[in-house]
Amino acid sequence: MTVSVRSTTAYAVIDTTLRGHAEYRDFQKGSMTRSDYSRWVESRFDELSGLGLDRDKQNLSTRFPLDDHACVTNALGTLAEDGLVPGADYPVDAFHEFAGRVAEEWDHGGRTTFIFPEEARLMFALTQQVRPRNAVFLGSYYGYWAVWALPAVAAAGGRATLVDIDEGVMSLAERNIAALGYSDVVDFVVADASEYARTLSDVDLCVLDAEGPLDAPDPDQRDKAIYYPHTRAVGHALPPGGLLVAHNVLLENLTGNAYFAGRIANNKAQFAKWSAHLEEFYDVHRVFATSEGVGVYRRNGLPCAG
Ligand SMILES: C[S@@+](CC[C@H](N)C(=O)[O-])C[C@H]1O[C@@H](n2cnc3c(N)ncnc32)[C@H](O)[C@@H]1O
């Protein structure tokens, strides 16, 4: 079965396409190991391509958690032990109610998001613990990760700022967030994230998800290497204890999968300057092996001039 990517998430495309396969269902219910499932996926490239899944989507299915709630509470538990959040719980019923509204209302506008369900849930749960007063999303795309923070931001009487260089994605974010009734707590900014971040102050949560052009002349602006200039630019605005959260921190190969071995090598190279900067200016580093990988970092007290 092929699925249109016009109005849905990458997860929905992958899940709908693979659901007809016993191996995927067995993996999902825990009766096939992740490693065996990964080997099956790697052996079926042509067949799965024929169903419309590229190599990235095929292999991402091997990273899906078996239990999103457990994945999120484990991550929060780690952050709680580190002292980054007060506890590991979140209002599960409220999450389901909100997830239902997002599924109903959200218009992807012909675009595809690679924010996976457990990553959306993690943003919801983490922000319920943090209750951010000033959350900033650098490279917000059409707001599909940011939206999960908005119930907590609104409850805290805070504000969220979405920043993206692309006017088209920002107007899509604006329409969607209006439909969910959160426009009054959100600022929508079309700008280069580094330039805008230099104007910020007192940010308690900064979320990174920009992706620069692959052919950008400056290697620091290419693809996810752009996290380095964005993090430098926002550093002065994050007080000690402020949190930095980043998508696509995929650094752990869960199954010895050849596709991810290559991707991880590429990520490590792209993140070299960013990692050195994090070592110097962030005193807690946690990376969660979600489908695309999520990093959480706590700002230390050293002054950082971006
Ligand atoms: C494609 S999205 C990331 C997708 C996201 N991981 C998801 O799956 O939903 C990356 C975004 O970064 C934005 N971006 C790239 N360079 C930027 C910059 N210098 N400042 C702000 N946003 C930028 C792009 O416009 C794009 O909307």
The ligand as an SDF file (V2000), in Angstrom:
LIG
                    3D

 27 29  0  0  0  0  0  0  0  0999 V2000
   12.9230   20.9360    7.6960 C   0  0  0  0  0  0  0  0  0  0  0  0
   12.7680   21.6390    9.2770 S   0  0  0  0  0  0  0  0  0  0  0  0
   13.1860   20.3800   10.3460 C   0  0  0  0  0  0  0  0  0  0  0  0
   12.1090   19.3450   10.2850 C   0  0  0  0  0  0  0  0  0  0  0  0
   11.7270   18.7950   11.6000 C   0  0  0  0  0  0  0  0  0  0  0  0
   12.8110   17.9610   12.1030 N   0  0  0  0  0  0  0  0  0  0  0  0
   10.4760   17.9850   11.4660 C   0  0  0  0  0  0  0  0  0  0  0  0
   10.6060   16.8370   11.0950 O   0  0  0  0  0  0  0  0  0  0  0  0
    9.3810   18.5090   11.6780 O   0  0  0  0  0  0  0  0  0  0  0  0
   14.1040   22.7040    9.4070 C   0  0  0  0  0  0  0  0  0  0  0  0
   13.6790   24.1370    9.3640 C   0  0  0  0  0  0  0  0  0  0  0  0
   14.8470   24.9430    9.5880 O   0  0  0  0  0  0  0  0  0  0  0  0
   14.6120   26.1560    8.9500 C   0  0  0  0  0  0  0  0  0  0  0  0
   15.8700   26.8990    8.8520 N   0  0  0  0  0  0  0  0  0  0  0  0
   16.9410   26.6190    8.0950 C   0  0  0  0  0  0  0  0  0  0  0  0
   17.8990   27.5580    8.2780 N   0  0  0  0  0  0  0  0  0  0  0  0
   17.4160   28.4370    9.1930 C   0  0  0  0  0  0  0  0  0  0  0  0
   17.9230   29.6010    9.7990 C   0  0  0  0  0  0  0  0  0  0  0  0
   19.1450   30.0600    9.5030 N   0  0  0  0  0  0  0  0  0  0  0  0
   17.1560   30.2620   10.6730 N   0  0  0  0  0  0  0  0  0  0  0  0
   15.9040   29.8060   10.9750 C   0  0  0  0  0  0  0  0  0  0  0  0
   15.3770   28.6970   10.4260 N   0  0  0  0  0  0  0  0  0  0  0  0
   16.1180   28.0150    9.5480 C   0  0  0  0  0  0  0  0  0  0  0  0
   14.0260   25.7480    7.6090 C   0  0  0  0  0  0  0  0  0  0  0  0
   13.3630   26.8310    6.9960 O   0  0  0  0  0  0  0  0  0  0  0  0
   13.0980   24.6170    8.0370 C   0  0  0  0  0  0  0  0  0  0  0  0
   11.7870   25.0760    8.2330 O   0  0  0  0  0  0  0  0  0  0  0  0
  1  2  1  0
  2  3  1  0
  2 10  1  0
  3  4  1  0
  4  5  1  0
  5  6  1  0
  5  7  1  0
  7  8  2  0
  7  9  1  0
 10 11  1  0
 11 12  1  0
 11 26  1  0
 12 13  1  0
 13 14  1  0
 13 24  1  0
 14 15  1  0
 14 23  1  0
 15 16  2  0
 16 17  1  0
 17 18  1  0
 17 23  2  0
 18 19  1  0
 18 20  2  0
 20 21  1  0
 21 22  2  0
 22 23  1  0
 24 25  1  0
 24 26  1  0
 26 27  1  0
M  CHG  2   2   1   9  -1
M  END
$$$$
